[in-house]
Amino acid sequence: MKSKHCSIIFIFGPSGVGKSSFGGYLSNHHNWLHLEIDIPKTNDVDIHEIKHHWAEYRNGNATPLLAELNTRVKSLGRTGCVITFRSTDLLLNHELEFTQKQGVIVTYFYGTAADCIFSFLQREESLGSQLGLNHWLIHNQQSYLRMSLPDLSLYRINVFKPDGTRRQWDEVSRQIRSFNN
């Protein structure tokens, strides 16, 4: 479907999978606007002043959110917008269909639980954080299991190689673009 707004990608996935890093990659290397929803100690979408827009979107009215994102992208001279969500956020069933009809790409970054946990623990250690395995399990277990079910397989991109290292972001970016063709 040809949309009347800028290119928009919604990225979901478990902690440690690289959602924020990928959003930064698109921002720094491809001039995209990156709205990160998973910022510690904030009120998620409200941090970007789109709480009302997102609520309207979740209720089936896409116009306020898409218009706001399009306005921000144009005013900042960006080429698209990527929103990276918290590990507990999911779009399912009718919300996925609705989002696709709007011309928005939805992808679930994915990997084995072991790869995601290892990456999460490495990141937290490098930040000097006290977050550990229990934090990952509490905040990811249910959503990870849900996004592992077959009905989301078309939306998943495995961002890890078989050896557990992360794939290059340009390769992941090409795979996402192929979703829209």
C-alpha positions, 0 to 999 in steps of 0.5 A, spaced: 500 500 500 502 506 498 502 511 504 501 518 504 506 519 510 513 518 511 516 511 512 515 509 519 518 502 522 515 500 529 520 495 532 518 490 538 523 485 541 526 482 548 531 486 552 538 485 549 536 484 542 538 491 539 532 495 538 535 502 541 542 500 537 538 499 531 534 506 531 541 509 533 544 506 526 538 509 522 538 515 525 546 516 525 547 513 518 540 514 514 538 520 517 531 517 520 528 520 526 528 515 532 523 515 538 525 510 543 520 509 548 524 504 552 527 509 556 528 508 563 524 511 569 520 515 564 513 514 562 514 511 555 510 514 549 509 520 553 516 522 553 516 524 546 509 527 547 505 522 543 501 519 548 495 521 546 496 520 539 498 513 541 492 512 544 488 514 538 492 509 534 491 503 539 483 505 538 483 505 531 485 512 529 491 512 525 491 519 523 493 523 529 500 519 530 502 518 523 500 526 521 505 528 527 510 523 525 510 525 518 510 533 521 516 531 525 520 528 520 519 533 515 520 539 519 527 536 522 529 534 514 529 526 516 528 521 511 523 516 515 521 515 523 523 509 527 520 507 534 523 502 538 518 499 543 519 496 550 520 489 551 513 488 554 510 492 548 506 488 543 502 489 537 498 483 535 492 480 531 488 486 528 493 491 531 498 488 526 493 488 520 491 495 522 498 497 522 500 494 515 494 497 512 497 504 514 503 503 510 507 502 517 512 496 517 512 492 524 518 488 525 520 483 531 527 483 533 528 476 535 534 471 537 534 465 542 533 467 549 540 465 551 542 470 545 538 476 548 539 474 555 547 474 554 547 481 550 542 484 555 547 482 561 553 484 557 550 491 556 548 492 563 555 490 565 558 495 561 553 501 563 555 499 571 547 497 572 545 492 577 540 489 572 541 482 571 538 475 569 532 476 574 530 483 571 530 480 564 526 474 566 521 478 570 520 483 564 521 479 558 519 472 559 511 473 557 512 477 551 518 473 549 514 467 549 508 470 545 512 473 540 515 466 539 509 463 537 508 461 529 503 467 528 508 472 529 513 468 525 512 473 518 514 479 523 520 476 526 527 478 524 533 474 527 538 479 529 543 474 531 548 469 527 548 462 529 554 463 533 551 468 537 554 475 535 549 480 532 548 481 525 550 487 521 545 493 522 545 494 514 543 487 513 538 487 518 535 494 514 535 490 508 531 485 510 526 490 513 525 494 507 524 487 503 518 487 508 515 493 504 516 490 497 
